[in-house]
Amino acid sequence: MQQTDKAPAVPLKNFKRTKIIATVGPSTNSYETIQRLIEAGVNGFRLNFSHGSHTERTEQIGWIRKASQQVGKPVAILQDLQGPKIRLGDFEGIVNVSKGKSLSFAYQADYAATGHLPTQYDLSQKVKRGERIYLYDGKVRTTVTSVREGVVHAQAENDGILIKRKGMNLPDTDFGGDIITAKDRADLVYGSAQDIDYIALSFVQSERDIAKLRELLKSLNSSARVIAKIETKAAIENIESIVQASDAVMIARGDLAVETPAESVPIVQRQIIGLGQRYAVPTIVATQMLASMTEDSEPTRAEVSDVATAVLVGADAVMLSDETASGKFPLEAVQTMKRVILYAESHAPLTVKWPQNEDHSRQASISKAVISLAEQINAKAIVVETKSGATALQIAKLRSVIPMIAVTSDQRTAQQLAIVYDTKSYVRPVDSNAAGKLTDWLQKNKVLHKGDVVVTASGRYPGVVGTTDTIKVRVLE
């Protein structure tokens, strides 16, 4: 257990409630850069397992944990699985496509010898006549006309071009739970031996995919939580059951905007954030949030508005992808995102208060009571003792404006809570008065002050999951 011993340098009222996740890549591949990003406001790091070696990942995980300890705040690490590589394979040059043209696809085909476009996944085992195949981010749209002897035949619906290794989207195809590949399994085995907090599952289609991943994690004795990446038409059709089955959800808007009408994505994004709050499941908005900052030092006005909108409707976290992985201005992108978050949070309340589910459990009821009491007496902070993080999640879903501080004896829980809305987590040993002692420490370090009112939530059995049963009001002396 690494006790969190550094007090925050900013007042509680200046904490950002919406968290920032950054993707590690060539532009951020050093300890010094990782530390600067954490200092600038990053709360979680995404490791994209579509790229890089396990050796590189081990080094990056070490950097993140060392920098987290140095800066003095827990940070989450996300292992983003590649999933099935539904992409074109290698071929020379450019293939010109015209409307009505017949195309054929075959697994690892030699295009020059056969005329079949090579694919990195055997589509012939999954697709059926009449289903759509979109290529190159939807620039070329086709419909399957037949599947014969391992070859998928399709007809183009528009003019365009194709080049090697571009992505393919199949909005009508049921992958039948076959989304965890041999590479993913090897990466999971690796991740289970590393300090990983979350596993992000690509191409989720139903809650069964989440259940299958949980079985694998259990067999590997992994305590990582599961993030469902929402990027398929099938996921949208099953969204409520997927949210309920997951520990967090990521709205992966790039593929989603190809598989579903682009104009539907902002509405779907709001619906998913609402479901996340209803079921106390953290939500992450991802893809192209500050895309222009991959090349430019300033964002567009539309990008600033996009980030602010995610904040105003209550997302737990916003994520940077290429901006920090391969962009020219990774630090500036994080700094920009933090400025937008803080401005939006300080100048406007949440525009949407999502309806909560009728959860009458003791934990949910205590969480509601904590928020109600804290708001009525204008408390400076809520301090919550939590072993698993469940109480903190229940309080966070209510989206109070009062800062929440979670104290836990579990390092993993502290790291997982790092990307949860309005939650600042501290690691302390199991103690019958952990919340009180942390409050004293915060006052000593001038984070809280004499006369401040604090509401605490704790349990009679410290360190035991699900035993929160006591609410106290304390005026600091």
N, C-alpha and C positions, 0 to 999 in steps of 0.2 A: 504494500500500500504506500503510495506517494502522497503524503499529506499536502494539501494546498495551503501554503504558508504566506503567499504574497497577497496583500490587499489590493483591490482595484484602485487605480490612480484617479478615476473619475467619480463624481457623485452618482448616487443611485439613480437620480432623476435623469442622468445623461446616458444610462445604459441603453443600447439599442435592443428592442424586443424581438425584431425579426433577425434571424441569424444568417450568416454568410458561409457558403461552402465553395471552396476553390478546387479546381482540378490540377493535379501535379503533372508536369510534362517537361519537355526540354527547356522551356523558359523559366521554370521554377525548380530546376533540378540541383539545388544546393542547400546546405544547412542554413546559410546566411539568408537566403531568399525566403525559405520556409519561416524562419523566425520573424523576418520583417512582415510577412503576410499575417502572421498571428497577431503581431503588435498592431497592425493596421485594421484588424477587425475580423479575421477569418476564425470561424468556430468549428469548421470541419474540413477535411481534405478528402477528395475523391481520387482513388487510384483506378485508372481505366485499364482493366486487364485485357483489352483488345490489343494493347501495345506493351512493350517492355518485357524484361525477364524477371524471374523471381529474385535473382541476385540484386537487380536494381530496386525492386520493391522493398526488399529487406533493408537496404540502405535508407530508402526514403522513410520507411516506418520508424527507423531509429532516429532520423533527423526530426521527424514530427514529434515524437515523444520527448526527445531532449529539449527541443525548442518550447514545447508546451510547459515543461517543468521550469525552464528558464524564465519564461514570460509570466508563469504563475496562473495559468488557467487551463482547465481540461479541454481537450480538443477531440472531436470524433474522427475516426478513420473509416471511410467507406470503400469496400471492395466491390467495384462495378464489374460484374461478369460479362463476358463478351456475348454469350448466347450463340445461337446458330448464325453462321456467317452467310446470310442471304444476300450475296453479292455476285456480280459478274466476275469471272476469272480473268486470266491474262490473254490478251490478243493484241496484235499489232494494229496501229493506226486508229482511224475513226470509222465507225459504221454509220452510214447515212440511212435514216429511216423515213419513209414516206407513208402517208395515210393509206391504209389498205394493204400494206406490204406484209407478207408472211415472214415470221421470225421463228426460229427454233432454238431451244435451249437444252443442253445436256451437261451432266455433271463432269467437270474437268475435261471437256471436249477440246479437241484441236481444231480451232476455227478455220485455219487455212486449209486443213485436210478434209474436214467434214461439212463446213458451212454452218455448224451448230455453234451458237454462242455458248462459251463455257460458263458454268456456274460453280460456286464454291459450296453449294448445298444441293443435294439430290432432290430437286423439286418434283420429279416424276412420281415420288412416293407419296406426295401430299396433295398436289393440285388436281382439280377436276375441270372438265369442260365447262365453259361459261364463267369461270372465275377470272378476276382481273389481276394482272401483274403490272405494277408501276415501276419504272426504271429511272435511275438518275434523278432522285428526289422528285419523282412524278413528272419529269419533263417529257418522258415518252410513256404513253398509256397503251396497254395491250389487253386483249381478251383471249383466253385459252380456247382453242378450237378443237384440240384433241391431245391425248397423251398415249404414245405408242412406243413400246420397246425402249423405255428409258428416256425418250425424247418428248419434250413439251413443245407443242406447236401453238403459236398464237398469232393474232392479227393486230397490226398497229392501228391505233385510232387517231393518230395525229403525226405530223412531221416532227423530226428531231434528229439528234445524233446520240450515239452510244460510244463510250470509251471504257477501257478496262477498269475492273475493280469497283465500279459504281454500284451503289446500293439498289436493292430490289424490295418493293413492298407488295405484300399479298393480302389485301384487306378482307378477302372472302375466304381465305384458306384456314382450315382448322388443323393445327399442328398436333392435336391429340395428346397434349402434355409432353411432347417431345422437344422441349426447349432447353433442357440442361444437357450440354454436349460433353463429350469425353474431355475436352480441354477445360470446360467449366468444372468438372469433377476433380481434375488434377489441381486446378486453381483453388478449389474449396479445401482440398487436403492441405495444400500449402498454407492457405489462410487460417486454417484451424490451429496451426502451430505458431501463428503470428498474433500481434496485438491488434486485431481487427474488431471494430464495434458494430458495423452494419455490412450486410451483403445486399447489393442491389441486383435484382433478378431482371434480366432483359426479356422482352417479348412476352410478358405475362398475358395470358388469355382468360384464365379463370382462377378461382380460389384453389383449385386442385394443384396448380403449379406452385403456389405458396406452400401447400401441405407437403408436396414432394420435396421441396427444398428444406423444409423444417425437419423432415425425416433424415435427410442427408446430414444436416448440421448436428442433429442429436446423435447420430452414429459416430460423428467425429468429435463429440464432446465439446462442441463450439457453443459459446454463449453469445455469439453475434446475433443481432436482430435483423429482421428481413424487411427490405425496402422493395415494394413492387413498382417497377417502372411502367408507367402507363403510356404506351406508344402504339397500341394496335386498336383496330375497330372492335375486335372481340372484347378487349379489356373494358372499353366504354360500355358495351352492352352488359357486362357483368360487374360494373364498377362498385356497386354497394357491397356485394359479397367479397370482392377483392379487398376493399378498404378494411372491412371487418376482420379479414383473415391476416392482414399485414400489421407490421409494427410501425411502418411509415410508407408513404407513397411519394413517388417522384413523377411529376408531370413532364414527360420528355417530349416537348412540343415539336421537335424537328420531324420525327417519323410520324407523329400523331397528325400533323398538318398535311401529310401525304395520304395517310390511310383514311382520314376523315376530311370533310370539307374544311378548308383553312378557316373559313368564317365561323366554324363551330368551336374552334379551339378556345377562344376567350371565354365562351359560355361554359364549356366543359371544365376549364380550369377553375372557374368559380364553383361549379357543382362539386368538384373533387375537394376543394378547400373546405366547403361546407360540410361534406361528409366526414372529412378528417376531424373537424371540430366536434361534430356530433358524436363520433365514436372515440375521441381522444387519441387519434392517430396523426402524428406529425405529417405535414405536407411540405414538399419541396418543389418550387417552380424552377424549371431548368430549360436550357437551350436558347442561345442567341439573346440573352438579356442585355448584354452590352457588346454585341457582336462587332460593331465598328471599331471598338477599342482593341481589337486584334491587330489593327494596322494604324489606328489614329489615337492620339493622346486624349481626345475628348469624345464623349458619346453623342449620339444624335438626340434630339428632343424626344423623338418617339421612344427611344430606349429608356430614357429617364422616366418617361410616363409609364412604360411597361413595368419597371421596377417599383415605382410608387404605387401602381395599381395592385400589384401582388401584396404589397405591405398593407394597403388600405382595406383589402378584403380578408386579411388575416392569415396569410401563408406563414408557416413556421420558419421557413428558410428560402433563400434565393441562391441560385447556383451559377457559378462561372465555369465555362468549359474551355473552349479554345482561347478565351481571353487570358486565362492564366496558364494553360498548358503549353500553348505555342505562340501566344501573342507577343507583341513588342512592348506592351505596357502592363504587365501583370499587377504590379504594385498599385499603379494609378487606377486600374480597373477596380480593385478592392476598395481603395480610398473613395472613389466615385460612388460605388455602391453603398458604402457606409454613410456618406453624406446624404444621399437620396433617402435612405431608410430613416435616418435621424430627423431630417426635415419633414418627411411625410408623417412620422409618428408624433412630432411635436406640434404640428400645425393642423392636424385633422384627426378626429376619432375614426375608428374602424367604420367603414361605410356600411358594412353588413354584420348584423348579429345573427349568426346562423342558429336555427332551432336545435335544441339539444334532444338527445334520445331520452326516453323515460327510464333512466337508470336510478333505481331506488336502493341500490346497494349502500352499505354503511360508508364505504370509501367515497362514493360519489356524493352522498348527502353531506358528509363532513367537509368535502372540498367546496361545495356550494355555500355551506355555512361560513367557512373561512373567508371566502371572497366577500360575502354579504357583510360580515362583521368588519372586515378590514376597510371596506369602502365606506361604511357608515361612520366609522370613527376616524377616517382619513389617515390610516396607518402609513408609515413611511416604507414599510416592507413586510412581506410575509416570509417567515422562515419555516421551512418544512423538513422534518426528518423523514428520510425515505431509504429503504433498503433496495428495492427493485426499480424505483422511479415511478411506480404506478400512481402514487398520490400526487406527485408533481405533475404528471401528465393530466390527471383529472382537473387539477387547478388551472393548468396552462390552457386547457381547452375552453375555459370560460372567458379568456381574453380580457383579464382585468388590466387596468392601467397601473396597478400597484406592483412594483418589482417583486419577483419571487426569488428567494435564495434557497437552494436545496442543499442539505447536508446529508452525506451518506458515508458509510464505511466501505462501500464497494467502488473500487476504482473504475470498473467497467460501467457501472451505472452513471457515475459522474461524467464519463466521456460520452455516453449515449445521450445524456440530457443536454449536452453542449449544443445540439442543433434543435432543441425544443424551444418554442416561443417563450420569451420573457423569463428564461430560467438561467440563473447563475449558480453553478454547482461547486461545492467544496467537499473535499475528502477529509473525514475525521474518524478517529477510532470509535467503536461502539461505546455509547455512554448514555446513561439515563437522563442526562441533561445536555445532550449534544447541541440542540437548538439554542439553549440559553448560553452555553459556553461560546458558541460561534457568534451570537449577538454581542456578547461582551468583547470578543476579539475584534469585531467590526467597529464597535464603539472606540476601543483603544486605538485602532488604526484610522480613526476619524472618517469612517465611511458612514457610521451612524453617530448621532450626537445626543447630548443630554436633553431630555424632554421629548425625544422622538418616541412615537408609539409603534410597537411591533406586535404583530399577531403570529403566534407559533402554533404549529400542528405537529404532534408527536404521538408516540405509542407507549403503552406500559411495558412492552417487551422490545427494547432497543435491538435493532439488527435483525428482527424477524419480519418477514414479508407479510403485508396485509394486516398489521395490528395498529394502524393509526386510529386513535380514539380520543385524543385530548386536544382541546383548543385553549390557548392562553392569550391574554392581553397583557403586555408589559410596557410600562412607561420607563424609559431609561433615566437613570439617576446619575 
